[in-house]
């Protein structure tokens, strides 16, 4: 690879669709970059969702915040993370995937250090705590840059599984933080005195402390184990051009239904359990996010075989049915049914995440190959353009989808404030799933409609 490098960490010659190149050297490099990307993204997700657990313990630690304010602390990282995903996506073709992984990992020190400082003082004003929670949105931005970067490394036939694995490795960060934080906040890492009156002291600062060494490890891994691809270079104008394509917005809409549900449920579930079933511990809320994370690469793998659109269509039907089951569980006030419905919803969000993301490269590859065929253009040039637009759309779709991390918790909070329960919010989700199913069926299961749309954008 010596002649393929412009500098030590830049690869000039990258041809993943060439079978000989892929088997001789490309595959090894792609997978090494993928593993380090997964680590960095995993930590990013952990930091992004850290407030989903911390917020449930602030009242016990003496913070006088209302239930609605707690839901705001849970939701704010989702809103900021969604907006951060746009510049993070643009950063990959501008600065290089390896270089931006280093920078984005270092930025995670800001939300972790601010959390460590502020949660030790119950007199911290809400606006300042909200600012600290909002900074956790940096962790949400990591997903977009990671997925955009990895999409360049793999051939189209393996993108579904590779992107699913990369996303799943990041998504597991949600279950990691929800599993570890409840444990470490009850432990004194530095031998501090126990709480008074026989009540164990909550060490909420530990929720931030445990991620510091892992953040530094991900930085070191990116420095020595990742590369930048020159073929991923693109200017901002070329990246923004995808906003003129109807497919960009349709696929982004579908991703709100899958990923938006996943991150929204992940953020809200611990607080939902605490408010709706106060007699039950929230310590096993991590299982939902774990189920959704593990299901994601499986969804990508199945989509590689049967088609992303088919799996996405069926998946939204199932999500609508489960939402009806959740409404029934709420009416019965059954915790077992409530958690069963949520675990099934998490599983379907994982399948939907994998299948929806699989639709992006296949849609844009088909679009550009058909355009090249009509115009007598070069196939390799069309494929290169498709890869660049795929990366841009992945970033944009992930940003729009991440808005679910804000609106779902805020929707649950508003529903509780207005009616005392979450039924209204679940009805809204049900309507959205039906609409997503319709969009998939109309535009992606009817070849003539998709072909007409593609020609109009050529």
C-alpha positions as CSV (number, residue, x, y, z in Angstrom):
1,X,0.0,0.0,0.0
2,X,3.0,2.3,0.1
3,X,2.3,3.8,-3.3
4,X,-1.4,4.2,-2.3
5,X,-0.6,6.7,0.4
6,X,-0.5,10.5,0.1
7,X,0.7,10.6,3.6
8,X,0.9,8.1,6.4
9,X,-2.8,7.9,7.1
10,X,-4.4,8.8,3.8
11,X,-5.3,6.0,1.2
12,X,-5.3,7.3,-2.4
13,X,-6.3,4.1,-4.2
14,X,-9.5,2.6,-2.8
15,X,-11.6,0.2,-5.0
16,X,-13.9,-1.9,-2.8
17,X,-16.1,-3.1,-5.8
18,X,-13.0,-4.6,-7.4
19,X,-13.0,-8.2,-6.2
20,X,-9.2,-8.7,-6.5
21,X,-8.4,-5.5,-4.6
22,X,-10.9,-6.3,-1.9
23,X,-9.6,-9.7,-1.2
24,X,-5.9,-8.8,-1.4
25,X,-5.9,-5.7,0.8
26,X,-9.1,-3.8,1.0
27,X,-11.0,-6.2,3.3
28,X,-8.3,-6.2,6.0
29,X,-8.1,-2.5,6.1
30,X,-11.9,-2.0,6.0
31,X,-12.5,-4.3,9.0
32,X,-9.7,-2.7,11.0
33,X,-11.2,0.7,10.6
34,X,-14.7,-0.7,11.3
35,X,-13.6,-2.2,14.7
36,X,-12.1,1.1,15.9
37,X,-15.0,3.0,14.6
38,X,-17.4,0.8,16.6
39,X,-15.4,1.5,19.8
40,X,-15.5,5.2,19.3
41,X,-19.2,5.2,18.4
42,X,-20.1,2.9,21.3
43,X,-18.6,5.4,23.8
44,X,-20.3,8.3,21.9
45,X,-23.7,6.6,22.4
46,X,-23.0,5.9,26.1
47,X,-22.3,9.6,26.7
48,X,-25.3,10.6,24.6
49,X,-27.7,8.6,26.6
50,X,-26.0,9.0,30.0
51,X,-28.7,11.4,31.2
52,X,-31.4,8.8,30.6
53,X,-30.1,7.1,33.8
54,X,-28.7,10.1,35.7
55,X,-32.0,12.0,35.5
56,X,-33.8,9.1,37.3
57,X,-31.6,9.6,40.4
58,X,-31.4,13.4,40.7
59,X,-34.4,13.6,43.0
60,X,-33.0,11.0,45.3
61,X,-29.7,13.0,45.3
62,X,-31.5,16.1,46.5
63,X,-32.1,18.0,43.3
64,X,-35.5,19.8,43.4
65,X,-36.5,19.3,39.7
66,X,-40.0,18.5,38.5
67,X,-40.9,15.4,36.5
68,X,-41.3,17.6,33.4
69,X,-37.8,19.1,34.0
70,X,-36.4,15.6,34.3
71,X,-37.9,14.6,30.9
72,X,-36.3,17.7,29.5
73,X,-32.9,16.7,30.7
74,X,-33.4,13.3,29.1
75,X,-34.6,14.8,25.8
76,X,-32.1,17.7,25.3
77,X,-29.2,15.5,24.3
78,X,-31.3,14.0,21.6
79,X,-32.2,17.4,20.1
80,X,-28.6,18.6,20.2
81,X,-27.3,15.3,18.9
82,X,-29.6,15.5,15.9
83,X,-28.3,18.9,14.9
84,X,-24.7,17.9,15.5
85,X,-25.0,15.0,13.0
86,X,-25.2,17.4,10.1
87,X,-21.8,19.1,10.6
88,X,-20.3,15.8,11.7
89,X,-21.3,14.2,8.4
90,X,-19.8,17.1,6.5
91,X,-16.6,16.8,8.5
92,X,-15.7,13.3,7.2
93,X,-15.2,14.3,3.5
94,X,-13.6,17.6,4.7
95,X,-11.1,16.4,7.2
96,X,-11.0,12.6,6.8
97,X,-12.8,9.8,8.7
98,X,-9.8,9.0,10.9
99,X,-9.0,12.6,11.7
100,X,-12.6,13.4,12.7
101,X,-12.9,10.3,14.8
102,X,-10.0,11.6,16.9
103,X,-11.6,15.1,17.2
104,X,-15.1,13.8,18.0
105,X,-13.8,11.4,20.6
106,X,-12.0,14.3,22.4
107,X,-15.1,16.4,22.4
108,X,-16.8,13.8,24.6
109,X,-14.6,15.1,27.5
110,X,-16.8,18.2,27.7
111,X,-20.1,16.5,28.6
112,X,-18.5,14.0,30.9
113,X,-16.4,16.6,32.8
114,X,-19.4,19.0,33.2
115,X,-21.5,16.1,34.5
116,X,-18.9,15.2,37.0
117,X,-18.8,18.7,38.3
118,X,-22.4,19.7,38.4
119,X,-24.1,16.6,39.9
120,X,-22.2,17.0,43.1
121,X,-24.1,20.1,44.0
122,X,-27.9,19.8,44.5
123,X,-28.2,23.6,44.4
124,X,-27.1,23.6,40.7
125,X,-29.7,25.7,38.8
126,X,-31.8,23.8,36.3
127,X,-30.6,25.9,33.3
128,X,-27.0,25.0,34.0
129,X,-27.8,21.3,34.4
130,X,-29.8,21.5,31.2
131,X,-26.7,23.0,29.4
132,X,-24.6,20.2,30.7
133,X,-27.2,17.6,29.5
134,X,-27.4,19.3,26.1
135,X,-23.6,19.0,25.6
136,X,-24.0,15.2,25.7
137,X,-25.4,15.7,22.2
138,X,-21.8,15.6,21.0
139,X,-22.0,11.9,21.5
140,X,-25.0,11.6,19.2
141,X,-23.1,13.3,16.4
142,X,-20.5,10.5,16.4
143,X,-22.9,8.1,14.8
144,X,-23.4,10.2,11.7
145,X,-19.7,10.7,11.0
146,X,-18.9,7.0,11.8
147,X,-21.6,5.7,9.5
148,X,-20.7,8.1,6.7
149,X,-17.0,7.1,7.0
150,X,-17.6,3.3,7.1
151,X,-20.0,3.4,4.1
152,X,-17.0,4.3,1.9
153,X,-14.9,1.3,3.0
154,X,-17.2,-1.7,2.0
155,X,-18.5,-2.9,-1.3
156,X,-22.2,-2.5,-1.9
157,X,-23.0,-6.2,-1.4
158,X,-21.6,-6.1,2.1
159,X,-22.7,-2.6,3.2
160,X,-25.9,-3.8,4.9
161,X,-24.1,-6.0,7.3
162,X,-21.1,-3.7,7.8
163,X,-23.3,-0.6,8.5
164,X,-25.6,-2.7,10.7
165,X,-22.6,-4.0,12.7
166,X,-21.1,-0.5,13.0
167,X,-24.5,0.9,14.1
168,X,-25.2,-2.0,16.5
169,X,-21.8,-1.6,18.2
170,X,-22.7,2.0,18.8
171,X,-26.2,1.4,19.8
172,X,-25.0,-1.1,22.4
173,X,-23.5,1.9,24.2
174,X,-27.1,2.7,25.2
175,X,-27.5,-0.6,27.1
176,X,-23.9,-0.3,28.4
177,X,-24.6,3.1,30.1
178,X,-28.0,1.9,31.4
179,X,-26.4,-1.2,32.9
180,X,-23.2,0.3,34.4
181,X,-24.3,3.7,35.7
182,X,-26.9,2.3,38.2
183,X,-24.0,0.2,39.6
184,X,-21.2,2.7,39.8
185,X,-23.3,5.6,41.3
186,X,-23.6,3.5,44.4
187,X,-19.9,2.9,44.8
188,X,-17.3,5.3,46.2
189,X,-14.4,5.2,43.8
190,X,-12.2,7.3,46.0
191,X,-13.1,6.2,49.5
192,X,-15.5,9.0,50.3
193,X,-17.5,8.9,53.5
194,X,-20.9,7.1,53.3
195,X,-24.1,9.0,53.4
196,X,-25.7,10.1,56.7
197,X,-28.6,8.4,58.5
198,X,-27.7,5.0,57.2
199,X,-28.7,6.0,53.6
200,X,-26.0,5.2,51.0
201,X,-24.6,8.2,49.3
202,X,-25.2,8.5,45.6
203,X,-22.0,9.2,43.7
204,X,-23.5,10.5,40.5
205,X,-20.1,11.9,39.5
206,X,-19.1,8.3,38.8
207,X,-21.5,8.3,35.8
208,X,-19.0,10.6,34.0
209,X,-15.8,9.4,35.5
210,X,-16.0,5.8,34.2
211,X,-16.0,7.0,30.5
212,X,-12.8,9.1,30.7
213,X,-10.3,6.3,30.2
214,X,-12.4,4.7,27.5
215,X,-12.6,8.0,25.6
216,X,-8.8,8.3,25.7
217,X,-8.5,4.6,24.5
218,X,-10.7,5.4,21.5
219,X,-8.5,8.4,20.7
220,X,-5.4,6.2,20.7
221,X,-7.1,3.5,18.7
222,X,-8.1,6.0,16.0
223,X,-4.6,7.6,15.9
224,X,-2.9,4.3,15.3
225,X,-5.5,2.0,13.7
226,X,-7.6,4.1,11.2
227,X,-7.0,5.7,7.8
228,X,-8.6,8.5,5.8
229,X,-9.9,7.8,2.3
230,X,-9.1,10.3,-0.5
231,X,-12.0,8.9,-2.5
232,X,-14.3,10.1,0.3
233,X,-13.4,13.7,-0.4
234,X,-16.3,15.9,-1.4
235,X,-17.0,19.6,-1.0
236,X,-19.9,20.9,0.9
237,X,-21.8,21.9,-2.2
238,X,-21.8,18.3,-3.5
239,X,-22.9,17.0,0.0
240,X,-25.8,19.5,0.2
241,X,-26.9,18.5,-3.3
242,X,-28.6,15.4,-1.9
243,X,-31.2,17.6,-0.2
244,X,-32.7,18.2,-3.7
245,X,-33.5,14.5,-4.0
246,X,-36.9,13.3,-2.9
247,X,-35.4,9.9,-2.0
248,X,-33.3,11.7,0.7
249,X,-36.4,13.0,2.5
250,X,-38.4,9.8,2.1
251,X,-35.7,7.6,3.5
252,X,-35.1,10.1,6.3
253,X,-38.8,10.0,7.2
254,X,-38.6,6.2,7.4
255,X,-35.5,6.4,9.6
256,X,-37.4,8.6,12.1
257,X,-39.8,5.7,12.5
258,X,-37.0,3.2,13.2
259,X,-34.0,4.9,14.7
260,X,-36.1,7.8,16.1
261,X,-38.1,5.2,18.0
262,X,-35.0,3.3,19.2
263,X,-33.2,6.3,20.6
264,X,-36.4,7.9,21.9
265,X,-37.5,4.7,23.7
266,X,-33.9,4.2,25.0
267,X,-33.8,7.7,26.5
268,X,-37.3,7.6,28.0
269,X,-37.7,4.1,29.3
270,X,-35.9,4.4,32.6
271,X,-38.0,7.5,33.5
272,X,-41.2,5.9,32.2
273,X,-40.7,2.9,34.5
274,X,-40.0,5.2,37.4
275,X,-43.1,7.4,36.8
276,X,-45.6,4.7,35.7
277,X,-44.5,1.9,37.9
278,X,-42.7,3.5,40.8
279,X,-42.6,0.3,42.8
280,X,-40.4,-1.4,40.1
281,X,-36.6,-0.9,39.8
282,X,-35.3,0.7,36.6
283,X,-32.0,-1.2,36.7
284,X,-32.9,-3.7,33.9
285,X,-34.1,-1.0,31.4
286,X,-30.8,-1.6,29.6
287,X,-32.2,-4.9,28.2
288,X,-34.5,-3.0,25.7
289,X,-31.7,-1.1,24.1
290,X,-29.5,-4.3,24.0
291,X,-32.2,-6.2,22.2
292,X,-32.6,-3.3,19.6
293,X,-28.9,-3.1,19.1
294,X,-28.4,-6.8,18.5
295,X,-31.3,-6.9,16.1
296,X,-29.8,-4.1,14.0
297,X,-27.0,-6.1,12.1
298,X,-29.4,-9.0,11.8
299,X,-31.9,-6.6,10.1
300,X,-29.1,-5.5,7.7
301,X,-28.2,-9.1,6.9
302,X,-31.7,-10.1,6.2
303,X,-32.2,-6.9,4.1
304,X,-29.1,-7.9,2.1
305,X,-30.9,-11.1,1.1
306,X,-34.6,-10.2,0.8
307,X,-34.3,-6.4,0.1
308,X,-34.4,-3.5,2.4
309,X,-37.8,-2.2,1.2
310,X,-39.6,-5.5,1.8
311,X,-38.2,-5.9,5.3
312,X,-38.9,-2.3,6.2
313,X,-42.5,-2.6,5.0
314,X,-43.3,-5.7,7.1
315,X,-41.4,-4.3,10.0
316,X,-43.6,-1.2,10.2
317,X,-46.7,-3.4,10.1
318,X,-45.4,-5.3,13.1
319,X,-44.5,-2.1,15.0
320,X,-48.0,-0.8,14.5
321,X,-49.4,-4.0,15.9
322,X,-47.1,-3.9,18.9
323,X,-48.1,-0.3,19.6
324,X,-51.7,-1.5,19.9
325,X,-50.5,-4.1,22.3
326,X,-48.7,-1.4,24.4
327,X,-51.9,0.6,24.6
328,X,-53.7,-2.5,26.0
329,X,-50.8,-3.1,28.5
330,X,-51.3,0.5,29.7
331,X,-55.0,0.1,30.1
332,X,-54.4,-3.1,32.1
333,X,-51.6,-1.4,34.1
334,X,-49.6,-4.6,33.7
335,X,-45.8,-4.1,34.1
336,X,-45.1,-7.5,32.5
337,X,-47.1,-6.6,29.4
338,X,-45.7,-3.1,29.4
339,X,-42.1,-4.3,29.3
340,X,-42.9,-7.2,26.9
341,X,-44.4,-4.7,24.4
342,X,-41.4,-2.4,24.8
343,X,-38.9,-5.2,24.3
344,X,-40.7,-6.3,21.1
345,X,-40.7,-2.6,19.9
346,X,-37.0,-2.4,20.6
347,X,-36.4,-5.5,18.5
348,X,-38.4,-4.1,15.6
349,X,-36.6,-0.8,15.8
350,X,-33.4,-2.8,15.4
351,X,-34.6,-4.6,12.3
352,X,-36.0,-1.4,10.9
353,X,-32.7,0.5,11.5
354,X,-30.8,-2.2,9.6
355,X,-33.2,-2.5,6.7
356,X,-33.8,1.3,6.3
357,X,-30.1,2.0,6.1
358,X,-29.7,-0.9,3.6
359,X,-32.2,0.9,1.4
360,X,-30.0,4.0,1.1
361,X,-26.9,2.6,-0.8
362,X,-29.1,0.4,-3.0
363,X,-31.4,3.3,-3.9
364,X,-28.7,5.7,-4.8
365,X,-26.6,3.1,-6.7
366,X,-29.6,2.2,-8.8
367,X,-30.4,5.9,-9.4
368,X,-26.9,6.7,-10.6
369,X,-26.4,3.5,-12.7
370,X,-29.7,4.1,-14.5
371,X,-28.7,7.7,-15.1
372,X,-25.3,6.7,-16.5
373,X,-26.9,4.1,-18.7
374,X,-29.3,6.6,-20.2
375,X,-26.6,9.1,-20.8
376,X,-23.9,6.6,-21.9
377,X,-21.8,7.5,-18.8
378,X,-19.0,5.5,-17.1
379,X,-20.1,2.9,-14.6
380,X,-17.2,3.4,-12.2
381,X,-17.8,7.1,-12.1
382,X,-21.5,6.5,-11.4
383,X,-20.6,4.1,-8.5
384,X,-18.2,6.6,-7.0
385,X,-20.8,9.3,-7.1
386,X,-23.4,6.9,-5.6
387,X,-21.0,6.2,-2.7
388,X,-20.5,9.9,-2.0
389,X,-24.2,10.6,-2.0
390,X,-24.9,7.6,0.1
391,X,-22.6,8.9,2.8
392,X,-24.2,12.3,2.7
393,X,-27.7,10.8,2.9
394,X,-26.7,8.5,5.7
395,X,-25.6,11.5,7.7
396,X,-28.7,13.6,6.9
397,X,-31.1,10.7,7.6
398,X,-29.3,9.9,10.9
399,X,-29.7,13.5,11.9
400,X,-33.4,13.7,11.1
401,X,-33.9,10.3,12.7
402,X,-32.1,11.3,15.9
403,X,-34.8,13.9,16.4
404,X,-36.8,11.1,17.9
405,X,-34.4,11.2,20.8
406,X,-36.0,14.6,21.6
407,X,-39.6,14.3,20.5
408,X,-40.3,10.9,21.9
409,X,-39.3,11.7,25.5
410,X,-40.9,15.1,25.3
411,X,-44.0,13.5,23.9
412,X,-44.2,11.1,26.8
413,X,-43.6,13.9,29.2
414,X,-46.3,16.1,27.7
415,X,-48.7,13.2,27.6
416,X,-48.1,12.5,31.3
417,X,-48.5,16.2,32.2
418,X,-51.7,16.6,30.2
419,X,-53.5,13.2,31.0
420,X,-51.5,11.5,33.7
421,X,-50.5,8.7,31.4
422,X,-48.6,7.9,28.1
423,X,-51.5,6.7,26.0
424,X,-51.8,9.8,23.9
425,X,-48.1,9.6,23.0
426,X,-48.4,6.0,22.0
427,X,-51.4,6.8,19.7
428,X,-49.2,9.3,17.9
429,X,-46.5,6.7,17.4
430,X,-49.1,4.3,16.0
431,X,-50.1,6.8,13.4
432,X,-46.5,7.5,12.4
433,X,-45.8,3.8,11.9
434,X,-48.8,3.4,9.7
435,X,-47.7,6.4,7.6
436,X,-44.1,4.9,7.4
437,X,-45.6,1.7,6.1
438,X,-47.5,3.6,3.5
439,X,-44.5,5.5,2.3
440,X,-42.4,2.3,2.0
441,X,-45.2,0.5,0.1
442,X,-45.9,3.4,-2.3
443,X,-42.4,4.5,-3.2
444,X,-40.1,1.4,-2.7
445,X,-42.3,-1.6,-3.3
446,X,-43.6,-0.3,-6.6
447,X,-40.7,-0.3,-9.1
448,X,-42.5,1.9,-11.6
449,X,-43.0,4.7,-9.0
450,X,-39.4,4.5,-7.7
451,X,-38.1,4.5,-11.3
452,X,-40.2,7.6,-12.2
453,X,-39.0,9.4,-9.1
454,X,-35.4,8.6,-10.0
455,X,-35.7,9.8,-13.6
456,X,-37.2,13.1,-12.4
457,X,-34.1,13.7,-10.2
458,X,-31.4,12.6,-12.7
